[in-house]
Every structure is written in C-alpha cells, then in structure tokens.
Amino acid sequence: MKYRRKVLTKKEYMDHLCSMINEIAKRYEFDIEEIGSDGDQVHILFISPPRYSPSRVMQIIKSITGKKMFKRFPETRKKLWGGEFWSYGGYVGIVW
C-alpha cells in the first residue's frame, strides 16, 4: 500500500481485491496459489508463464487493481493522498 497505510482493513475491500486478482490471473494465465494481507501490504504467491517476468506480473496486477479499487471504494482515496493506491516498489521472491 502507498505510505504503508492500513487501507485493506474491511473484509469487503480484501474480498474485492482477491476477486480482481483472480480475474487478472485468468486473463493473463497466472496461477494464484495464495493471497494474504495484513492491511498495509499484500502477499501473492503465484505461478506465471515464462513469457512474463515477475516484475511484469506485479506491474500488471498493481496497475489494474489500483484503478479499480479507487473506482469501487472512493473512500480509500481519503487515506491515500496523491492518487496512488500502491507504492512504487515491491518485493519479488523467486522459487526454483
């Protein structure tokens, strides 16, 4: 989350985010193994085709979900100034 703000505190926020991520996974042929959150960050365990780098998968998920979360839940903008849902960075761990 941008500024490590605890935005995903309501169950409906996390449910909507998970359903969007699963829709994205179907469209881009990712396999989502698990999704978790502690309110200010999201953890996704996924398998993707080799044509996508892990950072590209993160970019796809963050760009689509950020726009749709603000559209569906405009009240989240009050907690996140600057008009961005996600922070710029991220962590990608690779398992062989």
PAKE-325623 format. One record per residue (C-alpha): residue number from 1; x, y, z. Coordinates in nm, 4 decimals, always signed. Layout:
<NUM, <X, Y, Z>>
...
***
This chain:
<1, <+0.0000, +0.0000, +0.0000>>
<2, <+0.1092, +0.3536, -0.0621>>
<3, <+0.2681, +0.5053, +0.2502>>
<4, <+0.2124, +0.1701, +0.4306>>
<5, <-0.1342, +0.2902, +0.5279>>
<6, <-0.3711, +0.0253, +0.6629>>
<7, <-0.6357, +0.0558, +0.3934>>
<8, <-0.7390, -0.3072, +0.3442>>
<9, <-0.8992, -0.3341, +0.6868>>
<10, <-1.2546, -0.4100, +0.5759>>
<11, <-1.3374, -0.7615, +0.4605>>
<12, <-1.5182, -0.6283, +0.1527>>
<13, <-1.2007, -0.4482, +0.0394>>
<14, <-0.9912, -0.7626, +0.0582>>
<15, <-1.2654, -0.9784, -0.0983>>
<16, <-1.2938, -0.7416, -0.3932>>
<17, <-0.9158, -0.7235, -0.4332>>
<18, <-0.8870, -1.1043, -0.4296>>
<19, <-1.1611, -1.1440, -0.6896>>
<20, <-0.9923, -0.8870, -0.9159>>
<21, <-0.6563, -1.0604, -0.8819>>
<22, <-0.8153, -1.3932, -0.9696>>
<23, <-0.9804, -1.2389, -1.2788>>
<24, <-0.6463, -1.0911, -1.3856>>
<25, <-0.4818, -1.4297, -1.3326>>
<26, <-0.7322, -1.5977, -1.5645>>
<27, <-0.6861, -1.3321, -1.8317>>
<28, <-0.3042, -1.3454, -1.8227>>
<29, <-0.2767, -1.7193, -1.7487>>
<30, <-0.1236, -1.6920, -1.4000>>
<31, <-0.1963, -1.9486, -1.1308>>
<32, <-0.2683, -1.7851, -0.7969>>
<33, <-0.1686, -2.0161, -0.5140>>
<34, <-0.2416, -1.7838, -0.2230>>
<35, <-0.3266, -1.4214, -0.1403>>
<36, <-0.2835, -1.2631, +0.2009>>
<37, <-0.2791, -0.9199, +0.3602>>
<38, <-0.2166, -0.7544, +0.6935>>
<39, <-0.3911, -0.4315, +0.5948>>
<40, <-0.0958, -0.2344, +0.4626>>
<41, <+0.0601, -0.4842, +0.2231>>
<42, <-0.0491, -0.7740, +0.0070>>
<43, <+0.1303, -1.1043, -0.0437>>
<44, <+0.0597, -1.3086, -0.3555>>
<45, <+0.2056, -1.6498, -0.4284>>
<46, <+0.1677, -1.7184, -0.7992>>
<47, <+0.2976, -1.9183, -1.0925>>
<48, <+0.3216, -1.7446, -1.4284>>
<49, <+0.4171, -1.8445, -1.7803>>
<50, <+0.7839, -1.7810, -1.8665>>
<51, <+0.6884, -1.5006, -2.1047>>
<52, <+0.6159, -1.2777, -1.8011>>
<53, <+0.8895, -1.1642, -1.5684>>
<54, <+0.7922, -1.1475, -1.2001>>
<55, <+0.8185, -0.7673, -1.2064>>
<56, <+0.5843, -0.7539, -1.5097>>
<57, <+0.3281, -0.9658, -1.3233>>
<58, <+0.3489, -0.7242, -1.0306>>
<59, <+0.3104, -0.4277, -1.2666>>
<60, <+0.0015, -0.5787, -1.4319>>
<61, <-0.1676, -0.6600, -1.1015>>
<62, <-0.0879, -0.3256, -0.9383>>
<63, <-0.1970, -0.1097, -1.2324>>
<64, <-0.5333, -0.2801, -1.2833>>
<65, <-0.6274, -0.3271, -0.9170>>
<66, <-0.5250, +0.0236, -0.8119>>
<67, <-0.7596, +0.1917, -1.0584>>
<68, <-1.0482, -0.0426, -0.9871>>
<69, <-1.0175, -0.0201, -0.6081>>
<70, <-1.0422, +0.3605, -0.6200>>
<71, <-1.3388, +0.3363, -0.8540>>
<72, <-1.5252, +0.0832, -0.6389>>
<73, <-1.4253, +0.2293, -0.2999>>
<74, <-1.3700, +0.6054, -0.3414>>
<75, <-1.3391, +0.6477, +0.0362>>
<76, <-0.9948, +0.4840, +0.0199>>
<77, <-0.8624, +0.7974, -0.1527>>
<78, <-0.9008, +0.9848, +0.1759>>
<79, <-0.6449, +0.7551, +0.3381>>
<80, <-0.4083, +0.7643, +0.0397>>
<81, <-0.3290, +1.1155, -0.0755>>
<82, <-0.1631, +1.1681, -0.4124>>
<83, <-0.3995, +0.9499, -0.6130>>
<84, <-0.1996, +0.6267, -0.5955>>
<85, <-0.3115, +0.3020, -0.4364>>
<86, <+0.0165, +0.1094, -0.4470>>
<87, <+0.3710, +0.2147, -0.3655>>
<88, <+0.6290, +0.2212, -0.6428>>
<89, <+0.8362, -0.0693, -0.5228>>
<90, <+0.7695, -0.4232, -0.4322>>
<91, <+0.9423, -0.7433, -0.3392>>
<92, <+0.9581, -1.0433, -0.5678>>
<93, <+1.0893, -1.3715, -0.4327>>
<94, <+1.1625, -1.6452, -0.6842>>
<95, <+1.1363, -2.0149, -0.6013>>
<96, <+1.3028, -2.2671, -0.8314>>
***
